[in-house]
Amino acid sequence: MRTSVLFRPVQERFQYAFETVLGFILPYAVIITCYVLILRRLRQTKFRRTVRSEKLILAIVVMFGLFWLPYHVINMIQVAAQWYDPESPIRKKLDNITRSSRAVTSALAFISSCANPVLYTFAGKSYIKKNGFAFMARLFEGTALDQTGAKKAKDTLGLSTVDSANDSGTLHNGRA
């Protein structure tokens, strides 16, 4: 019986620390790295909407942090509590904080899964209003052309490259 009582705090510390590393720190590092690479790629293209794209990417990165950070702070408070004697006033205070905050921070963390689609919807509306769905074709065409070094090309839909679309405001086939 004594072994299980001693093992529980060790197991709990490991679980919450492991969850924070694998559930927040590592994913956040991957998200930031990927979006920095996307930003670099956007800045190298001739796609003209990089400022708005940069704001969207910044919003996504910040939203992830804002939604998930409180949950993992509570995890770390719970880990810290396990280092104190169960009768310690500090331990009781930390346990009270985690008990009273766990439900709210968990709900906030899981609500975050709705944030990105909402951000993409609002960001995409302005692109679609101004350029129609062709903006996506131009974005992907522009990054592909910059990568291959080609200057002008048409895809199977007859869409022009970013250079001619941005210079003339229309597509090669006369469609806007």
Helices and strands as residue ranges (DSSP letters): H 2-20, I 21-25, H 26-44, H 50-81, H 89-111, G 112-114, H 115-131, H 134-148, H 162-168
